[in-house]
Amino acid sequence: MGLIFEVTDAMGIDRESISVPLGKEDPGAVRKLPAGDVEIVVPESVPLEDWLATLQAELEKLGYEMEQE
């Protein structure tokens, strides 16, 4: 969860609005739920560290941007 939060925190996404199911599923998924929360499904066959760039790209497709420091 810490690595996921590093990405989502940098994009200004409130941790309370993130849902990460405990089970992993390929190919992984990032989607906005009807209530506005973000669901992040971690892939089973790709190491999380390798998938973080995909997570960021998928969040950007949903309209989120990296915040300026």
C-alpha distances in whole Angstrom, upper triangle without the diagonal:
4,6,5,6,9,10,10,12,14,15,16,14,14,10,13,14,11,11,8,11,10,13,13,16,18,18,15,15,15,17,18,19,23,22,20,16,14,13,11,11,10,13,15,17,15,13,10,11,14,13,11,15,16,13,14,18,17,16,19,21,20,22,19,20,18,20,23,22
4,5,5,6,9,10,10,12,14,15,14,14,11,14,15,13,14,12,15,14,16,16,19,20,20,17,18,17,19,20,22,25,24,22,18,16,16,13,15,13,16,17,19,17,14,11,11,14,14,11,15,16,14,14,18,18,17,19,22,21,22,19,19,17,18,20,20
4,5,5,7,9,10,11,13,15,14,15,13,16,16,13,14,12,15,15,17,15,18,18,18,15,16,15,18,20,21,25,24,22,19,16,15,12,14,11,14,16,17,14,11,8,8,11,10,8,11,13,11,11,15,15,15,17,20,19,20,17,17,15,17,19,19
4,5,5,6,8,10,11,12,11,12,10,13,13,10,11,9,12,13,15,14,16,17,16,13,13,12,14,16,18,21,21,18,15,12,12,9,11,9,12,15,17,14,12,9,9,12,10,7,10,11,8,9,13,13,11,14,17,16,17,14,15,14,16,18,19
4,5,5,5,8,9,10,9,9,7,11,12,9,11,11,14,15,17,17,19,20,20,16,16,14,16,16,18,21,20,18,14,12,13,11,13,13,16,18,20,18,16,12,12,15,13,10,13,14,11,11,15,15,12,15,18,17,17,14,14,13,14,17,16
4,6,5,6,9,10,10,12,11,14,15,13,15,14,18,18,20,19,21,22,21,18,17,16,18,19,21,24,23,20,17,15,16,14,16,15,17,20,21,18,16,12,11,14,13,9,12,14,11,10,14,15,13,15,18,18,18,14,13,11,12,14,14
4,6,5,6,9,9,11,11,15,14,12,14,13,17,18,20,18,20,20,19,16,15,13,15,16,19,22,21,18,16,13,14,12,14,13,16,19,20,17,15,12,11,13,11,7,9,11,8,7,10,11,9,11,14,14,14,11,10,9,11,13,14
4,5,5,6,5,8,8,11,10,9,12,12,16,17,19,18,20,21,19,16,14,12,13,13,16,19,18,15,12,10,12,10,14,14,17,20,22,19,18,14,14,16,13,10,12,12,9,8,11,11,8,11,14,12,12,9,10,9,10,13,14
4,5,5,6,7,8,11,11,11,14,15,18,20,22,21,23,24,23,20,18,15,17,16,19,21,20,17,14,13,15,14,17,17,20,23,25,22,20,17,16,18,16,13,14,16,13,11,15,15,12,13,17,15,15,11,11,9,9,12,12
4,6,8,10,11,15,14,14,17,17,21,22,24,23,25,25,24,20,19,16,18,18,20,23,22,19,17,15,17,16,19,18,21,24,25,22,21,17,16,18,16,12,13,15,12,10,13,14,11,12,16,15,14,10,8,6,6,9,9
4,6,9,11,14,13,12,16,17,20,22,24,23,24,24,23,19,17,14,15,15,18,20,19,16,14,12,15,14,18,18,21,24,25,22,21,18,17,18,16,13,13,14,11,9,11,12,9,9,12,12,10,6,5,4,5,9,11
4,6,9,12,11,12,15,17,21,23,25,24,26,26,25,22,19,16,16,15,17,19,18,14,13,12,15,15,19,20,23,26,28,25,24,20,20,22,19,16,16,17,14,12,15,15,11,12,15,13,12,8,8,7,7,10,11
4,6,9,7,8,12,14,17,20,22,21,23,24,23,19,17,13,13,12,14,16,15,11,10,9,12,12,16,17,21,24,26,24,23,19,19,21,18,15,16,16,13,12,14,13,10,12,14,12,11,8,10,10,10,14,15
4,5,5,7,11,13,17,19,22,22,24,25,24,21,19,15,15,13,14,16,14,11,9,10,12,13,17,18,22,25,27,25,24,20,21,23,21,18,19,19,16,15,18,17,13,15,17,15,14,12,13,13,13,16,17
4,5,5,9,10,14,16,19,19,21,23,23,19,17,15,15,14,15,17,15,13,10,10,11,12,15,16,20,22,25,23,22,18,19,22,19,16,19,19,15,15,18,17,14,17,19,16,17,14,16,15,15,18,19
4,6,8,11,14,16,19,20,22,24,24,20,18,16,15,14,13,15,12,11,8,10,11,13,16,18,22,24,27,26,24,21,22,25,22,20,22,21,18,18,21,19,16,19,20,17,18,16,18,18,18,21,22
4,7,10,13,16,19,19,21,23,22,18,16,13,12,10,10,12,9,8,5,6,9,11,14,16,20,23,26,24,24,20,22,24,20,18,20,19,16,16,18,16,13,16,17,14,15,13,16,17,17,21,22
4,7,10,13,15,16,17,19,19,15,13,10,10,9,10,13,11,9,6,5,6,7,11,13,16,19,22,21,20,17,19,20,17,15,17,16,13,14,16,14,12,15,16,13,15,13,16,16,17,21,22
4,6,10,12,13,14,17,17,13,12,10,10,10,9,13,12,11,7,6,5,6,8,11,15,17,20,19,19,16,19,20,17,16,18,17,13,15,18,15,13,17,18,15,17,16,19,19,21,25,25
4,6,9,9,11,14,14,11,10,10,11,12,12,15,15,14,11,9,6,5,6,8,11,13,17,16,16,13,16,17,14,14,17,15,12,15,17,15,14,18,18,16,19,17,20,20,22,25,26
4,6,7,10,13,14,11,11,11,12,14,13,16,16,16,13,11,8,7,6,8,11,12,16,16,16,14,17,19,16,16,19,17,15,18,20,17,17,21,21,19,22,21,23,24,26,29,30
4,7,10,13,15,12,13,14,16,18,17,20,20,20,16,15,11,10,8,9,11,11,15,16,15,13,17,19,16,17,20,19,16,20,22,19,19,23,24,22,25,24,26,26,28,31,31
4,7,10,12,10,12,14,16,18,18,21,21,21,18,16,12,11,8,8,9,8,12,14,14,13,17,18,16,17,20,18,17,20,22,19,20,24,24,23,26,25,27,27,29,33,33
4,7,9,7,10,12,15,18,18,21,22,22,19,16,12,10,6,5,5,5,9,10,11,10,14,15,12,14,17,15,14,18,19,17,18,22,21,21,24,23,25,25,28,31,32
4,6,6,8,12,14,17,17,21,22,22,19,16,13,10,7,6,5,5,8,10,12,12,16,15,13,15,17,15,14,18,18,16,18,21,20,20,24,23,25,26,29,32,33
3,5,8,12,14,18,19,22,24,23,21,18,14,12,8,8,5,5,7,8,11,12,15,14,11,14,16,13,13,17,17,15,18,20,19,20,23,23,25,26,29,32,33
4,7,10,13,17,18,22,24,22,20,17,14,11,9,8,5,7,8,8,12,12,15,13,10,13,14,11,12,15,14,13,16,18,17,18,21,21,23,24,27,30,32
4,7,10,14,15,19,20,19,17,13,10,8,5,5,4,7,9,9,11,10,13,12,9,11,13,9,9,13,13,11,13,16,15,15,19,18,20,21,24,27,29
4,7,10,12,15,17,16,14,10,8,6,5,7,8,11,13,12,14,13,15,14,11,12,13,9,8,11,11,8,10,13,12,12,16,16,18,19,22,26,28
4,7,10,13,15,13,11,7,6,5,6,9,10,14,16,15,16,14,16,15,12,11,12,9,7,10,10,6,7,10,10,9,12,12,15,16,19,23,25
4,6,10,11,10,9,6,5,7,9,12,14,17,19,18,20,17,19,19,15,15,16,13,10,12,12,8,8,11,10,8,11,12,15,17,20,24,26
4,7,8,6,6,5,6,9,12,15,17,21,23,22,23,20,22,22,18,17,18,16,13,14,14,10,9,12,11,7,10,11,15,17,19,23,25
4,5,5,5,6,7,10,12,16,18,21,24,24,25,22,24,25,21,20,21,19,16,17,18,14,13,16,14,11,14,15,18,21,22,26,28
4,5,7,9,10,14,16,20,22,25,28,27,28,26,28,28,25,24,25,22,19,20,20,17,16,18,16,13,15,17,20,23,24,28,30
4,6,9,11,14,17,20,23,26,29,29,29,26,28,29,25,24,25,23,20,21,22,18,16,19,18,14,16,16,20,22,23,27,29
4,7,10,13,16,19,22,25,28,27,27,24,26,27,23,21,22,20,17,18,18,15,13,15,15,11,12,13,16,19,20,23,25
4,7,10,13,16,19,22,25,24,24,21,23,24,20,19,20,19,15,16,17,14,12,15,15,11,13,13,16,18,19,23,24
4,6,10,13,16,19,22,20,21,18,20,20,17,15,17,15,11,13,14,11,9,12,12,9,12,11,14,16,18,21,23
4,6,10,13,16,19,18,18,16,18,19,15,15,16,14,11,13,14,11,10,14,14,12,14,14,17,18,20,24,26
4,6,9,13,15,14,15,12,14,15,11,11,13,11,8,11,13,10,10,13,14,12,15,14,16,17,20,23,25
4,6,9,12,12,13,11,14,14,11,12,14,12,10,13,14,12,12,16,16,15,18,17,20,20,23,26,28
4,7,9,9,9,7,11,11,8,10,12,11,9,13,14,12,13,17,17,17,20,19,20,20,23,26,27
4,6,6,8,8,11,10,8,11,13,11,10,14,15,13,15,18,18,19,22,21,22,22,26,29,30
4,6,8,9,12,12,10,13,16,14,14,18,18,17,19,22,22,22,25,25,26,26,29,32,33
4,7,9,12,10,10,14,15,14,15,18,19,18,20,23,23,24,27,26,27,27,30,32,33
4,6,8,7,6,10,12,11,12,15,16,16,18,20,21,22,24,23,24,23,27,29,30
4,5,5,6,9,12,12,12,15,16,17,18,21,22,23,25,23,24,22,25,28,28
4,5,5,6,10,10,10,12,14,14,15,18,19,20,22,20,20,19,22,24,25
4,6,6,8,10,10,12,14,15,16,18,20,21,22,20,20,18,21,23,23
4,6,7,8,10,11,13,14,16,17,19,20,22,20,20,19,22,24,24
4,6,5,6,9,10,11,12,14,15,17,19,17,18,17,20,23,24
4,5,5,6,9,10,11,12,14,15,17,15,15,13,17,19,20
4,5,5,6,9,10,11,12,14,15,14,13,12,16,18,19
4,5,5,6,9,10,11,13,14,13,14,14,18,20,22
4,5,5,6,9,10,11,13,11,12,12,16,19,20
4,5,5,6,9,10,11,9,9,9,12,15,17
4,5,5,6,9,10,9,9,10,14,17,19
4,5,5,7,9,9,11,12,16,19,21
4,5,5,7,6,8,10,13,16,19
4,5,5,5,6,8,12,15,18
4,5,7,9,12,15,18,21
4,6,9,12,15,18,21
4,7,10,12,15,19
4,7,9,12,15
4,6,9,12
4,7,9
4,6
4
